[in-house]
Amino acid sequence: MTASIIGWAHSPFGKLQDQTVEDLIVGVAREAIAHAGIAPGDVDAIFLGHFNAGFSAQDFTAALTLEADDGLRFKPATRVENACATGSAAVHQAVTAITAQKAKVVLVVGVEQMTLCSGSEIARNLLKASYLPETAGIPAGFAGVFGQIADAYFSKYGDQSDALAMIAAKNHANGVGNPYAQLRKDFGFDFCRNESAQNPIVAGPLKRTDCSPVSDGAAALIIASDEVAANAPRAVRFRATAHVQDYLPLAKRDVLAFEGCTRAWTEAFDRSGVRLSDLSFVETHDCFTMAELLEYEAMGLTAPGRGAEAVMEGWTRKDGRLPVNPSGGLKAKGHPIGATGVSMHALSAMQLCGEAGDMQVPGATLAGIYNMGGVAVANYVSILERSR
Ligand code: COA
């Protein structure tokens, strides 16, 4: 038994302050059900990815999915959380439910509303995804953690400011083609490379353009069994999934080696029989440009310390040998925490069905997705292929 994505929905990402978490959930849930051509009553289980951690006063949000339709009443609905990989945690729960034959149709929703909080609340809430005895009081929230990682990387391998700016410029250029993206502006390399009043330092060597923005948004998927997928309007199959969890305290590991990321990719490649070079594109977790650089190394695109090559040589551009983040990534698209992993799967499914519009990677057949919680603590890889 395999699992397939047979429908999806994606809200715009950005400041959606006239909507509630409930509005966001209900909107994408209804749209995904309609897109998959199923009836709400066909849904066997629901997984909601919602990090929250103080962003929204309303907690215990799994049951809000039932507000999308009375046909969902009494369905088992569970909220799933794994920091910034919360969305993929929900997706992988759905895949497990299908492959374990506990469900034939699963509704997955990812949601977050962040922008109603003040800057200090946002920083405090996000830092809850780090090991607090290590990071309490660190300036600039999670950007402060990645600022320290960037400092350590620069000390070991030399200044990488050009490569980080190139990653930011690439993802912003790609984001122009993404109708759901928060920042649809081609900032260009020079703007991203140079500190300015419009692009100030945030933490360590990281400037504003090295960070994903603070976002509201939601995305949803319908994931189904082979039997249901056979009659669906479209079907994108999970060729493999892998989830690897690493230690939360950074002191217990080498922060410049995303070992959990490497293991997750390796497991997914082994299970799927696919190699990195077979992938048509990768959507990877660029919460900070420094993360994308380290992920090039962790996924095996370059040797440790040489991630810069992948972007400086143009390999990861949309027209390169392995396009990375053709959607614009978290950098341009935005990063509403619980929605991000679901969004990555929805956008990859669009690509594989040839329905990605201006984001389209021509002839895409195989997608790789890496969604990360914390600093490579929760590591989720999915390999997707179009089955029909
Ligand atoms: N990249 C590029 N431009 C950004 C941006 C980003 N990350 N964040 C905001 N902007 C733009 C805004 O669109 C706005 O542009 P405008 O003046 O043309 O409208 C301008 O910068 C100022 O926006 P503002 O919201 O005041 O910026 P800020 O300085 O308060 O916030 C960051 C910028 C980088 C500090 C904030 O986005 C942040 O904290 N990001 C990291 C979030 C995070 O840690 N997520 C979890 C990852 S694990």
Residues whose N, C-alpha, C, O or C-beta is under 5 A from the ligand:
A	BS01	COA	C84 L126 F142 A143 V202 R208 T209 C211 S212 P213 V214 C287
